[in-house]
Amino acid sequence: MSPDMIYFMKVNAAILFFYAFYRLFFYSDTFFRLRRTTLIGLLLVAVVYPLPDFSGWMKEINTVTEAATVYSTMLPEVIVSAGKTTAAAPDGWLLQSAFLLYLAGVAVLGIRFAVQLGSILLLSVQCKTARINGVYVHLLNHPAGPFSFFHLIFIHLPSHTEQEVDEILTHEMTHVRQWHSLDVILSELLCTLFWVNPFVWLLKREVRQNLEYLADQTVLLSGHDRKSYQFHLLGLANQKATANLYNSFNVLPLKNRIRMMNKKRSHQIGRTKYLLFVPLAALLLMVNNLETVARVTTLPSDIQPTDSVMPEVVVVGYGSADAKPAVPANDNQKKTVQKNEPKIMKDTPPREYNGEKVFTKVDQMPSFPGGDAALLQYIARSIKYPVESQKAGNQGRVIASFTVDKEGNIAQLELVRGIEPLLDAEALRVLSLMPKWTPGVHKGKAVNVRYTVPITFRLQ
């Protein structure tokens, strides 16, 4: 699976988790400022948490390393059994079709976002301005609900009494002063990028609704009558919206806004529950890095952990193992045995190829035709567990390394750690027959990149 797809899935999983967390702990209280901070924090952490890499620090902690060892048993595998092949990755055409559908959705929502933004800016140019109670407003030429977008406030004066105008300005100036439009833009952008996730739309609704709670609270604290203000809101309930990007005075659902205005204020001790967000964010960061630590702990110490260490391929055969223990895939799996100790073939990877540097991490990693899913399928289809090795009870992990040169060719194919000649040769054979890759790119230039592939031969 490509890094972009992994990132996409992690963000969507976090959004789902955060929405459940928000509904469970914060949905019904009246700490609207804290709720606003928490909602924005949830959205930002969901997008950012997959990016930081703390694996180097985490692997020094014994407890984390032990947890990573357990977690590594759950990492995805491609299983190739004798006479039958099972690949964990879906077909490439299906992934490509889903990706194109996703891009189409992003394009449609992106265009809608741009149109709505343009309509507000165009309206600000077309409308006349006036100064009311010390506030500059744009005067709408037709009946419509009042709204604001950043410092722009729009209102149709003939539709409101003087008292109502005062309530509207107090409400909209709260949006302006507290920069509520930033929250709206952020939630809209996330809905555009992750539109397939229904929970991002639910979080967007919570963001918008909480901003209205904040503005309503300010209106009531400024001395306006609660009942008359609520009747004013009900009178504007059927006003047509000009766009969805702005902070609207009469945003729906009004039932929730009126309920919150009439609700008794939450006890101050309830603020402490918002501290739960801090360990939750820290836990997500740790779990995100746990996979990296897990992959590193399953590799020998002489293999450096980089982005170029590929997911492990497991080849299953049938036979009996009755000799010395081999190197297992991880400590939690049952002990396997083989007749020869593992052979370390290469201590350090080559640093040059054709007189040019060989990288292990670049801006754009090389890619197999069809992506990582196609690569795993290729290995699963091509590799065979030698019958002689199955009969002899030989099993364990072969670790091979190769360079994808700047032309996309496979070069410098070597064993980093071997088991026995037949298994070593089979692993190298399959890797040597790989088609041409798309080369890696670093600082705008195609470069040589080193890859490491662990392949485990396991007897049942």
C-alpha positions as CSV (number, residue, x, y, z in Angstrom):
1,M,0.0,0.0,0.0
2,S,1.4,3.4,-1.0
3,P,2.4,5.9,1.8
4,D,-0.3,8.3,0.5
5,M,-3.0,5.7,0.9
6,I,-1.8,4.8,4.4
7,Y,-1.9,8.4,5.3
8,F,-5.4,8.8,3.9
9,M,-6.7,5.8,5.9
10,K,-5.1,6.9,9.1
11,V,-6.6,10.4,8.8
12,N,-10.1,9.0,8.2
13,A,-9.8,6.5,11.0
14,A,-8.8,9.4,13.4
15,I,-11.7,11.5,12.2
16,L,-14.1,8.7,13.0
17,F,-12.5,8.1,16.4
18,F,-12.4,11.9,17.3
19,Y,-16.1,12.3,16.4
20,A,-17.0,9.5,18.8
21,F,-14.8,11.0,21.4
22,Y,-16.4,14.5,21.0
23,R,-19.9,13.2,21.1
24,L,-19.2,11.1,24.2
25,F,-17.5,13.8,26.3
26,F,-18.3,17.3,25.0
27,Y,-21.5,17.4,23.0
28,S,-23.9,18.6,25.7
29,D,-21.9,21.0,27.9
30,T,-21.9,24.8,27.6
31,F,-18.1,25.5,27.5
32,F,-18.4,26.8,24.0
33,R,-14.9,28.3,23.8
34,L,-13.3,25.2,25.0
35,R,-15.4,23.2,22.6
36,R,-14.2,25.4,19.7
37,T,-10.6,24.9,20.6
38,T,-11.1,21.1,21.0
39,L,-12.9,20.8,17.7
40,I,-10.2,22.6,15.8
41,G,-7.6,20.6,17.7
42,L,-9.3,17.3,16.7
43,L,-9.3,18.3,13.1
44,L,-5.7,19.4,13.0
45,V,-4.4,16.4,15.0
46,A,-6.3,14.0,12.7
47,V,-4.5,15.6,9.7
48,V,-1.0,16.0,11.2
49,Y,-0.5,13.0,13.5
50,P,0.5,10.5,10.8
51,L,3.4,12.7,9.8
52,P,5.9,13.0,12.8
53,D,8.4,10.2,13.2
54,F,9.3,9.4,16.8
55,S,10.2,5.8,16.1
56,G,13.9,6.4,16.8
57,W,13.1,7.6,20.3
58,M,10.3,5.1,20.9
59,K,12.4,2.0,20.1
60,E,14.7,2.9,23.1
61,I,11.8,2.3,25.5
62,N,11.5,-1.4,26.4
63,T,7.8,-1.3,27.0
64,V,7.2,0.3,23.6
65,T,9.5,-2.3,21.9
66,E,7.6,-5.1,23.5
67,A,4.3,-3.7,22.4
68,A,5.7,-3.3,18.9
69,T,6.7,-6.9,18.8
70,V,3.1,-7.9,19.6
71,Y,1.8,-5.4,17.0
72,S,4.1,-6.7,14.3
73,T,2.1,-10.0,14.3
74,M,-0.8,-7.9,12.9
75,L,1.0,-6.3,10.1
76,P,-0.3,-7.1,6.6
77,E,1.3,-10.1,4.9
78,V,1.3,-11.6,1.4
79,I,1.0,-15.3,1.9
80,V,2.2,-17.7,-0.8
81,S,1.5,-21.4,-0.1
82,A,2.8,-24.4,-2.0
83,G,0.6,-24.8,-5.1
84,K,-1.7,-21.9,-4.1
85,T,-1.2,-18.2,-4.0
86,T,-3.1,-15.8,-1.8
87,A,-2.5,-12.0,-2.1
88,A,-3.7,-9.6,0.5
89,A,-3.8,-6.7,-1.9
90,P,-6.9,-5.9,-4.0
91,D,-6.7,-5.7,-7.8
92,G,-5.0,-2.7,-9.2
93,W,-7.9,-1.7,-11.5
94,L,-10.2,-1.6,-8.6
95,L,-7.9,0.7,-6.6
96,Q,-7.4,2.9,-9.6
97,S,-11.1,3.2,-10.2
98,A,-11.7,4.1,-6.6
99,F,-9.0,6.7,-6.8
100,L,-10.4,8.3,-9.9
101,L,-13.9,8.4,-8.2
102,Y,-12.3,10.0,-5.1
103,L,-10.5,12.6,-7.3
104,A,-13.8,13.4,-9.1
105,G,-15.5,14.1,-5.8
106,V,-12.6,16.3,-4.7
107,A,-12.8,18.2,-7.9
108,V,-16.6,18.8,-7.7
109,L,-16.4,19.9,-4.1
110,G,-13.3,22.1,-4.8
111,I,-15.2,23.8,-7.6
112,R,-18.2,24.3,-5.4
113,F,-15.9,25.8,-2.7
114,A,-14.4,28.2,-5.2
115,V,-17.8,29.3,-6.6
116,Q,-19.1,30.0,-3.1
117,L,-16.1,32.0,-2.2
118,G,-16.3,33.9,-5.5
119,S,-20.0,34.7,-5.0
120,I,-19.3,36.2,-1.5
121,L,-16.5,38.4,-2.8
122,L,-18.6,39.4,-5.8
123,L,-21.5,40.3,-3.5
124,S,-19.2,42.4,-1.4
125,V,-18.2,44.5,-4.5
126,Q,-21.8,44.9,-5.7
127,C,-23.4,45.9,-2.4
128,K,-23.4,49.4,-1.0
129,T,-21.8,49.9,2.4
130,A,-23.1,51.8,5.4
131,R,-21.9,52.5,9.0
132,I,-24.5,51.3,11.5
133,N,-23.7,51.6,15.3
134,G,-20.1,52.1,14.4
135,V,-19.9,48.9,12.3
136,Y,-19.4,48.9,8.5
137,V,-21.9,46.6,6.8
138,H,-22.8,45.6,3.2
139,L,-26.4,46.3,2.3
140,L,-28.2,43.5,0.5
141,N,-30.5,44.6,-2.3
142,H,-32.9,41.7,-1.8
143,P,-34.4,40.0,1.3
144,A,-32.0,37.4,2.6
145,G,-30.7,36.3,6.0
146,P,-27.9,38.3,7.5
147,F,-24.4,36.7,7.5
148,S,-20.7,37.5,7.8
149,F,-17.5,36.2,6.3
150,F,-14.3,37.3,8.0
151,H,-14.7,41.1,8.3
152,L,-17.6,41.4,5.8
153,I,-21.1,41.7,7.3
154,F,-24.1,41.5,5.0
155,I,-27.7,42.6,6.0
156,H,-31.0,43.6,4.3
157,L,-32.0,46.6,6.5
158,P,-35.7,46.8,5.4
159,S,-36.4,43.3,6.7
160,H,-35.4,44.2,10.3
161,T,-36.4,46.6,13.1
162,E,-33.8,48.7,14.9
163,Q,-33.7,46.3,17.8
164,E,-33.3,43.3,15.5
165,V,-30.4,45.1,13.7
166,D,-28.7,45.6,17.0
167,E,-29.0,41.9,17.8
168,I,-27.7,41.0,14.4
169,L,-24.7,43.2,14.6
170,T,-23.8,41.9,18.1
171,H,-24.1,38.4,16.8
172,E,-22.1,38.9,13.6
173,M,-19.4,41.0,15.2
174,T,-18.8,38.0,17.5
175,H,-18.0,36.0,14.4
176,V,-15.8,38.7,13.0
177,R,-13.8,39.4,16.2
178,Q,-13.2,35.8,17.0
179,W,-12.2,34.9,13.4
180,H,-14.9,32.2,13.2
181,S,-14.5,32.1,9.4
182,L,-11.1,30.3,9.8
183,D,-13.0,27.4,11.5
184,V,-15.4,27.4,8.6
185,I,-12.7,27.3,5.9
186,L,-10.8,24.6,7.7
187,S,-13.8,22.3,8.0
188,E,-14.8,23.0,4.4
189,L,-11.3,22.1,3.2
190,L,-11.3,18.8,5.2
191,C,-14.7,17.9,3.8
192,T,-13.4,18.5,0.3
193,L,-10.3,16.3,0.8
194,F,-11.9,13.6,2.9
195,W,-15.5,13.7,1.5
196,V,-15.8,9.9,1.5
197,N,-15.8,9.9,5.3
198,P,-19.3,10.7,6.7
199,F,-17.8,11.6,10.1
200,V,-15.9,14.6,8.7
201,W,-19.2,16.1,7.6
202,L,-20.6,15.4,11.1
203,L,-17.6,17.2,12.6
204,K,-18.1,20.1,10.2
205,R,-21.7,20.4,11.4
206,E,-20.5,20.4,15.0
207,V,-17.9,23.2,14.2
208,R,-20.6,25.4,12.6
209,Q,-23.1,24.8,15.2
210,N,-20.8,25.6,18.1
211,L,-19.8,28.9,16.4
212,E,-23.4,29.9,16.5
213,Y,-23.6,28.9,20.2
214,L,-20.7,31.3,20.9
215,A,-22.4,34.2,19.0
216,D,-25.8,33.5,20.6
217,Q,-24.2,33.5,24.1
218,T,-22.6,36.9,23.4
219,V,-25.9,38.4,22.3
220,L,-27.6,37.3,25.5
221,L,-24.7,38.4,27.7
222,S,-24.8,41.8,26.1
223,G,-28.3,42.3,27.6
224,H,-30.7,41.4,24.8
225,D,-33.9,39.7,25.8
226,R,-33.8,36.0,25.5
227,K,-37.3,35.4,24.2
228,S,-37.4,38.2,21.7
229,Y,-34.1,37.1,20.3
230,Q,-35.3,33.6,19.9
231,F,-38.5,34.8,18.2
232,H,-36.3,36.9,15.9
233,L,-34.3,33.7,15.0
234,L,-37.5,31.8,14.3
235,G,-38.8,34.6,12.0
236,L,-35.6,34.3,9.9
237,A,-35.7,30.5,9.7
238,N,-36.9,30.3,6.1
239,Q,-34.5,32.9,4.7
240,K,-32.6,31.5,1.7
241,A,-28.8,31.1,2.1
242,T,-26.5,32.8,-0.4
243,A,-23.7,30.3,0.2
244,N,-22.4,27.8,2.8
245,L,-19.1,29.4,3.6
246,Y,-20.3,32.2,5.8
247,N,-21.4,32.5,9.4
248,S,-25.2,32.8,9.2
249,F,-27.3,34.6,11.8
250,N,-30.2,32.1,11.2
251,V,-28.2,28.9,10.6
252,L,-30.1,25.7,11.2
253,P,-31.0,23.8,13.3
254,L,-32.6,26.5,15.4
255,K,-33.9,23.9,17.8
256,N,-30.5,23.1,19.1
257,R,-29.5,26.8,19.4
258,I,-32.6,27.6,21.4
259,R,-32.1,24.6,23.6
260,M,-28.5,25.7,24.4
261,M,-29.6,29.3,25.1
262,N,-32.1,27.9,27.7
263,K,-29.8,25.3,29.2
264,K,-28.3,25.8,32.6
265,R,-24.6,26.6,32.5
266,S,-22.3,23.6,33.1
267,H,-20.4,23.4,36.3
268,Q,-16.8,24.7,36.1
269,I,-15.3,21.4,37.3
270,G,-16.5,20.0,34.0
271,R,-13.7,21.9,32.2
272,T,-11.2,19.4,33.4
273,K,-12.5,16.7,31.0
274,Y,-11.1,18.7,28.1
275,L,-7.6,17.7,29.4
276,L,-8.4,14.2,28.1
277,F,-7.6,15.5,24.6
278,V,-3.9,15.8,25.4
279,P,-3.2,12.1,26.3
280,L,-5.5,11.1,23.4
281,A,-3.4,13.0,20.9
282,A,-0.2,11.6,22.5
283,L,-1.6,8.1,22.2
284,L,-2.4,8.5,18.5
285,L,1.1,9.7,17.9
286,M,2.6,6.7,19.7
287,V,0.3,4.2,17.9
288,N,1.1,5.7,14.6
289,N,4.9,5.2,15.2
290,L,4.3,1.8,16.7
291,E,4.1,0.3,13.2
292,T,7.4,1.7,12.3
293,V,9.0,0.4,15.5
294,A,7.4,-3.0,14.8
295,R,8.9,-3.2,11.4
296,V,12.3,-2.2,12.7
297,T,12.2,-4.7,15.6
298,T,11.5,-7.6,13.2
299,L,14.6,-6.7,11.1
300,P,18.2,-7.5,12.0
301,S,20.2,-4.7,13.5
302,D,22.4,-4.4,10.4
303,I,19.3,-3.3,8.3
304,Q,18.8,0.5,8.7
305,P,15.1,1.5,9.2
306,T,14.2,3.7,6.2
307,D,11.2,4.3,4.0
308,S,12.8,1.8,1.6
309,V,12.3,-1.2,3.8
310,M,9.3,-2.9,2.1
311,P,6.5,-4.9,3.8
312,E,7.5,-8.5,4.6
313,V,6.5,-11.3,2.2
314,V,5.7,-14.7,3.8
315,V,6.0,-17.9,1.7
316,V,4.3,-20.9,3.3
317,G,5.3,-24.5,2.5
318,Y,4.5,-27.9,3.9
319,G,7.0,-30.1,5.7
320,S,8.6,-30.8,9.0
321,A,11.3,-28.8,10.8
322,D,13.5,-30.9,13.1
323,A,16.8,-29.1,13.4
324,K,18.2,-25.9,14.9
325,P,16.0,-22.8,15.4
326,A,15.9,-20.4,12.6
327,V,15.3,-16.7,12.8
328,P,11.6,-16.3,13.4
329,A,9.5,-13.5,11.9
330,N,8.9,-12.2,15.4
331,D,9.2,-13.4,19.0
332,N,5.5,-14.1,19.4
333,Q,5.2,-16.5,16.5
334,K,6.1,-20.2,17.1
335,K,9.7,-21.1,16.9
336,T,10.9,-22.4,13.6
337,V,13.9,-24.5,12.8
338,Q,16.3,-25.0,9.9
339,K,19.4,-27.0,9.3
340,N,21.8,-24.1,8.9
341,E,22.4,-21.0,10.8
342,P,21.4,-17.8,8.9
343,K,24.2,-16.4,6.8
344,I,24.9,-12.7,6.9
345,M,26.0,-12.0,3.3
346,K,26.3,-8.2,3.4
347,D,27.2,-6.0,6.3
348,T,26.6,-2.6,4.7
349,P,24.6,-1.5,1.6
350,P,26.5,-0.1,-1.4
351,R,26.9,3.7,-1.2
352,E,27.4,4.2,-4.9
353,Y,26.3,2.9,-8.3
354,N,28.0,3.9,-11.5
355,G,29.9,6.5,-9.6
356,E,26.7,8.2,-8.2
357,K,25.3,8.1,-4.7
358,V,22.7,5.5,-3.7
359,F,20.0,7.0,-1.5
360,T,17.7,5.2,1.0
361,K,15.3,8.1,1.5
362,V,14.3,10.6,-1.2
363,D,11.6,13.1,-1.9
364,Q,9.7,10.7,-4.2
365,M,10.4,7.0,-3.7
366,P,10.7,4.7,-6.7
367,S,7.4,2.9,-7.6
368,F,6.7,-0.5,-9.1
369,P,4.3,-0.5,-12.1
370,G,0.9,-0.4,-10.5
371,G,2.1,0.6,-7.1
372,D,2.9,-1.3,-3.9
373,A,-0.2,-3.5,-4.2
374,A,0.9,-4.7,-7.7
375,L,4.5,-5.3,-6.4
376,L,3.2,-7.6,-3.5
377,Q,1.0,-9.4,-6.0
378,Y,3.9,-9.9,-8.4
379,I,6.1,-11.4,-5.6
380,A,3.2,-13.6,-4.4
381,R,2.5,-14.9,-7.9
382,S,6.1,-15.5,-8.9
383,I,7.8,-17.0,-5.8
384,K,7.8,-20.7,-5.1
385,Y,8.8,-22.6,-2.0
386,P,11.4,-25.2,-3.3
387,V,10.2,-28.7,-2.7
388,E,13.6,-29.9,-1.6
389,S,13.7,-27.2,1.0
390,Q,10.3,-28.2,2.3
391,K,11.3,-31.8,2.6
392,A,14.6,-30.9,4.3
393,G,12.7,-28.7,6.8
394,N,14.5,-25.5,5.9
395,Q,12.7,-22.3,6.7
396,G,13.4,-18.8,8.0
397,R,13.8,-15.3,6.6
398,V,15.8,-14.2,3.6
399,I,16.6,-10.5,3.5
400,A,17.6,-9.2,0.0
401,S,18.5,-5.7,-1.1
402,F,18.6,-4.0,-4.5
403,T,19.1,-0.6,-6.1
404,V,16.5,1.0,-8.3
405,D,18.8,3.1,-10.5
406,K,17.9,6.4,-12.0
407,E,16.6,4.7,-15.2
408,G,14.3,2.4,-13.1
409,N,16.4,-0.7,-13.6
410,I,17.0,-3.3,-10.9
411,A,20.8,-3.3,-10.0
412,Q,23.1,-4.4,-7.2
413,L,20.8,-7.2,-6.1
414,E,22.4,-8.9,-3.1
415,L,21.6,-11.0,0.0
416,V,21.7,-9.2,3.3
417,R,20.9,-12.3,5.2
418,G,20.4,-15.8,3.8
419,I,19.1,-19.2,4.9
420,E,20.3,-21.9,2.5
421,P,21.2,-21.9,-1.2
422,L,17.8,-22.9,-2.6
423,L,15.7,-20.4,-0.7
424,D,18.3,-17.7,-1.2
425,A,18.3,-18.3,-4.9
426,E,14.5,-18.4,-5.2
427,A,14.2,-15.0,-3.5
428,L,16.9,-13.5,-5.7
429,R,15.4,-15.0,-8.8
430,V,12.0,-13.4,-8.3
431,L,13.5,-10.0,-7.5
432,S,15.8,-10.1,-10.4
433,L,12.9,-10.6,-12.9
434,M,11.0,-7.6,-11.7
435,P,10.0,-5.2,-14.5
436,K,11.4,-1.7,-14.8
437,W,10.3,0.7,-12.0
438,T,9.6,4.4,-12.1
439,P,12.8,5.9,-10.6
440,G,13.1,7.8,-7.4
441,V,13.3,11.6,-7.5
442,H,15.3,13.8,-5.1
443,K,15.5,17.6,-5.4
444,G,14.0,17.4,-8.8
445,K,16.4,14.8,-10.3
446,A,16.1,11.0,-10.8
447,V,18.5,9.2,-8.4
448,N,19.5,5.7,-7.4
449,V,17.5,4.4,-4.4
450,R,18.2,1.3,-2.3
451,Y,15.4,-1.1,-1.2
452,T,15.4,-3.9,1.3
453,V,12.9,-6.8,1.1
454,P,12.4,-9.4,3.9
455,I,10.9,-12.7,2.6
456,T,10.0,-15.3,5.1
457,F,9.8,-19.0,4.1
458,R,7.6,-20.7,6.7
459,L,6.6,-24.4,7.0
460,Q,3.2,-25.5,8.3
